[in-house]
Amino acid sequence: MKVLVAVKRVVDYNVKVRVRGDGTDVDISNVKMSMNPFDEIGVEEAVRLKESGGASEVIAVSCGPAQCQETLRTALAIGADRAIHIVTDEELQPLAVAKLLNAIVQEERPGLVILGKQAIDDDANQTGQMLAALGGMPQATFASKLEVGGDKAIVSREVDGGGETLSLKLPAVVTTDLRLNEPRYVTLPNIMKAKKKPLATIEASELGVDMRPRLRTLKVAEPAMRGAGVKVPDVRTLVEKLKTEAKVL
């Protein structure tokens, strides 16, 4: 069984994001970029499936500019067998990414598709669900445990009321939560091996997908600065301020 894993290049989670001076977008010039953490969990889970005999091949896929190949090489270093880079410099929103991934799914015919539940740059949490709808595949989101056997996948997930366990008929789409696993540390020997693994490039225009943005960003702004706190001498004064100034009582 093939396992297809989608990975996205995002601003590293340790970097403090800055807004451009004109307020149109986030400034990513000279900023460290890395693989989306949820996608890294997806790659780790796919590699573990292969190591346990549940999968025969792990394929990493990324959509975007030439720099996405760095992210794909990281996936290869974790343990993916090969990578596919869908090359485009256009703005990609979740629906466009889902369409591009669906085109690859139709060609590769994987038994399982794994995505991060969301990307930390837009927090959209849409691509996995859209891909499942486009491909007519069952889906399980926010997976905290994944077991594959025969033509079925058993997925445990957390919901508002507690836990839920789903049985999916393969092929299926699964999106990862933080509790699914802890990605392994990428060693230097594996980084060197990743350079020799196959990485195919496909122009997005060749896939015949409509990638036009459906949403337009009007303005990006940083959160308002928090005001300084005030010390009060006693509880009576605190209650009075909550009534008159904060108006919460």
N, C-alpha and C positions, 0 to 999 in steps of 0.2 A: 504494500500500500504506500502510495506517495502521500506526503504531508506537505502542504503549501503554507508558508508563513509569510505574512505581510509585515514589513518593517518600515518605519518612517524616520527620517532625519529631522531632529528638533533641537532647539536650544538646550544645552545641557542643564539638568535640573539643579545644579549647584550655582548656576549663573543668575545674577539678578537682572531681570529683563528691563530694558530701557525703551521708552517710547520716542519715536522720531520727533524732531522739533516741530514738524508741520502737523503732527497728530494723525497721520494717515495709517500708520502701522507700527509694528515693533522694530526696533533697530537691531539688525543681526550682523552688522559689519564688524569684523574682527572679534566675533563672539564664538566661544567654543561650542561646537555642535556634537551631538552624540545620538545614539539610537534611543528611541522612545522607550522608557523603562518597561511599560506594559508589553511592548513588542519583544523586548529582550526576554521577558518571562515566557512569551510564546515560543521563541526559538529554543530556549532551554527545554521546554516541555516536549517539543517535537524531537529534539535530539535524544531525550530520555526515552521516548517511545521507540526510537530506532535502536537504541542500546538494549532495550528490553525485548526486542524482537517484534514489537507491534507495528513497525513501519520499515519499509525497505529503502526509502529515499526521502531526504528533507530538502525542499527547495525554498529559498528565500527570495522574495520579490519586493522591489521598492519602486516608487514612482516619483520622478522629479528631475532636477538638474544633474549635471555630471558628478557633483560632490556626493550624491547618494551612493556612489560606488564605495566610498569609505565605510558607510554604514553596512552595506552588503558584505564587505570584507570582514567586518566584525562578526556578522552572522555566520560567515564561513569559518571563522576562527573558533566560534563557539561549538561548531560541529555540523553545520549545514553542508550538504554535498555539492550543491551548485546554486547559482544565483541568476536572477533575471532582473535587468534594469530597464524599466519603461521610461525612456528619456523624453522630458518635456520641460520647458522653462515657463510654461503657463501656470497661472494660479490654479491649484487643484482643491476643490471643495469635496466633501465626503461622497456626494453622489458620483462625481467624475471618477474618483478613486475606485469606488465600488464597480463602476462600469469597466474600468481598465482591468481590475483584478478579475472580473467575471470573464473577460476575454481570454485571460491567461488560464483560468480554471477550465474553460471550454476546450482549450488546446491541450493542457496537461492532464486533465481528468484525475485530480487527486482524490483520495478517499476521505481526507480531512483537511479543512482549511482553518488555520489558527490566526487570530488577530488579537492585538491588545484591545482591551475594552474601550480605550480612548487614548488620544494623543495629548500630551501635557501642554501643547501649545494652544490648541483651540478647544480642548475638552468637549468635542462635539458628541462623542459616543454614538455615532451613526453608521460608520462604514460597514461594520460587521453585519448589522441588521439589514442594511440595504443590499449587501452582497448576497445574503441568504435569500432575499426576496427576488432579486434579479435571476439568480441561479436555480430558484425553486428548490432550495435545500432546507432541511430542518436546522434550527439554530439553538444554541444554549449560550447565554451571555453571563458574564461575571463568574466564570468557572473558578472554583477553589480546589477542585479535585477532578481528575480526568482519567478514566479507565477505558481502554479499547480492547474489544474481543470479538472476533468474527466480523460480522457486518453491523455491529452496534457499538455505540460509545455511551458510557454511563458518566454523566456529569453532575457533580454536586456543586451547588451555588447558594450564595447567601441572598436572602430576600428580606424585606422589611419585617416580616413576621417570624423570621428564624432561618431555617434551612430548607432546601428543596433539592430533590434528586430527579434527574431527567434521563430517559433512555432515548437515544437518537439513532435512527437508521442511517448508516453511511451511504453516500457522502453527506457531510454535514459541516456547519460552520460553528466554531467555538471561539468566544472571546475571553481573554484571561483577566483574572483579578490578581491583586498583589499576593494573596495567600496561596496561590497555586504552587509556587516553588520559589527557590532562591537561585538566581542564575549563577553559574560557575564563574570563577575568575579565569580570564583569558590569558593563557601563558604565551611567552615569546615563541616557543617552537610551533604552537598552533597558529600564531599570527603569520609565521613564515610559510607554513603549509597552506594557509588560506590564499596566499598569493598565487599558488599554482592550481587552485581549483577553478573550474569553468565559471565564467561570468558572461552571460549573453546580454546584448543590448538590443532593444527594440524601440523604434521611434513610435511615440504615442499616436502619431497621425496614421501609422500603418494599421492600427487596430480598428479604425472606423468608428470611434467613440465620440459622442458629443460631450465635450468637456467645458462647455460654456458655464460660467459661474451663475448660480441662481440667487446668490446673496451679494449685497454690496456693503462694504464697511464704510460707514459714514464718519466715524471718529473713534480714535483710540486715546484713552486718557489714563494716567496713573491714579491709583486710589488716593482719596483725600488724606492729607496728613492728620494724624490724631492730635487732638488738643492736649495740653498739659493737664494733669490731674490736680485736684484740689483737696487739701487736708481739712477735715472738720474736727472741732473739739469734742463733739459728743454725738450720740445717736439722734437726739432731738433735732440738732442742726442738719444732720444728714437727711432725715425724713422731710424736713422743711424744704431743702434744696431739691429733693426728688419730686416734691409737689409743685414748687414754683418754677424751677428752672428746667428740670428734665421732663416734667409733666408725665411721669410714669405712675404716679399714685393719685 
